[in-house]
Amino acid sequence: MIKALKGMKDTLDPQNRKFEYFIENTTRIVKKYGYSFIESPILEETILFKRSVGESSDIVGKEMYQFTDKGGNDVCLRPEGTAGIVRAFVEAKMDRIGGINRYFYYGPMFRYERPQKGRFRQFHQFGCESFGESNPLEDANIIIMIKEILDFFGVNYTIELNSLGCPTCLPPFREKLVSFLNATEGFCEDCLRRRETNPIRVFDCKNPNCQTLLTPAPRLNSELCQACKSDFDIVTKTLDSVNINYELNPNLVRGLDYYSKTAFEFVSSDLGAQNAVAGGGRYDKLVEYLDGRPTPAIGFAIGIERLLDMIELQEEKREGYYFGALCGEAKESLFSQAHKQLQSDKVIHNYDVKSLKAHLKGADKAHARYCAIIGEDELKNGVVWIKDLREKNEELRPLH
């Protein structure tokens, strides 16, 4: 028997009902904030992620599904969503048109990493990207929007915040940090590699020994320039003004190289080691890195599989009609009746002749509001028997 590849899972009931429930309601919320749908290809040129995500990241260095296609192109399955959306934004010349553009997307991502709870090699993300707005109130607004999404689904979480600085304050801080790292022995190979490529990523190391060694290290939040301090103060004061609790985490650097200024994560103790439910931040230089005009931007992504484990489905509402026949002679009339009903309602049509009890059971399983039945008596009298499965009443309607 052929099985799914390791770390890649089929989605069946009830998980797929949760997936649809999540997408439907999250889409409804983000549209309320002015976001419109965008979709980018699953397959992209590898250089897109090397230039945006960064070669110092674990994603590019270890985890990408990268290969040469039949045309000799170096391509990979997308490991995250933001880079492809930025590429689409630049390719469509939206950076030249200007204005504020807000998009949402969802779909599969691919990373070759060790499968564990809440982490798969094919996984799904829901993300939002906002282009053209430099005001830090946009940062706060996005955090508030994510909070509304997670609150709707009843998820327990803590909001963690940090500022990653800008091209003014980050270079001198990097020099201080590299000096500290060079003077301290015992860091793991990943940290030594990051020291040469993107030093602040050492704070993202999960090695307990490295975290102990980093205790006396300088922190970027105490080295911010005045502009970054001011922007971050606006974000925190805005969240304070609407009574949103958060924690400042100076070790929060995110796993991608393109972030600057505000960075945030929503973490949940209900998830175990992989505890991030949603995360993102500002990336004001990324459009420019990908050959567009300088455009401020900020975004986030939610790991859908992680969230689904925490969602309890509300009782599904009954809707539409279930049509069933009690005798073979009724099939033709039933099909015609069902087709007419389909013009205005959801319809489930069972083609097999069954007992009334079996059809009622089928209608209940399908979460239909009405069970419509035709048998010998109904044919003779030119009617269809209808039972309202929510209100528990019955009626006869003329065939039409």
HELIX and SHEET records of a PDB file:
HELIX    1   1 GLN A   15  LYS A   32  1                                  18    
HELIX    2   2 THR A   46  SER A   52  1                                   7    
HELIX    3   3 ASP A   58  ASP A   58  1                                   1    
HELIX    4   4 ILE A   59  GLU A   63  3                                   5    
HELIX    5   5 THR A   82  GLU A   91  1                                  10    
HELIX    6   6 MET A   94  ILE A   97  1                                   4    
HELIX    7   7 PRO A  136  PHE A  152  1                                  17    
HELIX    8   8 LEU A  170  ASN A  182  1                                  13    
HELIX    9   9 GLU A  189  THR A  197  1                                   9    
HELIX   10  10 PRO A  199  ASP A  204  5                                   6    
HELIX   11  11 PRO A  208  LEU A  213  1                                   6    
HELIX   12  12 LEU A  220  SER A  222  5                                   3    
HELIX   13  13 GLN A  226  SER A  241  1                                  16    
HELIX   14  14 SER A  269  LEU A  271  5                                   3    
HELIX   15  15 LEU A  286  TYR A  289  1                                   4    
HELIX   16  16 ILE A  304  LEU A  308  1                                   5    
HELIX   17  17 GLY A  328  ALA A  330  5                                   3    
HELIX   18  18 LYS A  331  GLN A  341  1                                  11    
HELIX   19  19 LEU A  356  LYS A  365  1                                  10    
HELIX   20  20 GLU A  376  ASN A  381  1                                   6    
SHEET    1   A 8 SER A  36  PHE A  37  0                                        
SHEET    2   A 8 ASN A 101  PHE A 110  1                                        
SHEET    3   A 8 GLN A 122  PHE A 131 -1                                        
SHEET    4   A 8 ALA A 297  GLY A 303 -1                                        
SHEET    5   A 8 ALA A 276  ARG A 282 -1                                        
SHEET    6   A 8 SER A 260  VAL A 267 -1                                        
SHEET    7   A 8 THR A 158  SER A 163 -1                                        
SHEET    8   A 8 GLU A 247  LEU A 248  1                                        
SHEET    1   B 3 LEU A  43  GLU A  45  0                                        
SHEET    2   B 3 ASP A  74  LEU A  77 -1                                        
SHEET    3   B 3 GLN A  66  THR A  68 -1                                        
SHEET    1   C 5 VAL A 347  VAL A 353  0                                        
SHEET    2   C 5 TYR A 321  ALA A 325  1                                        
SHEET    3   C 5 TYR A 370  ILE A 374  1                                        
SHEET    4   C 5 VAL A 383  ASP A 388 -1                                        
SHEET    5   C 5 ASN A 393  PRO A 398 -1                                        
END                                                                             
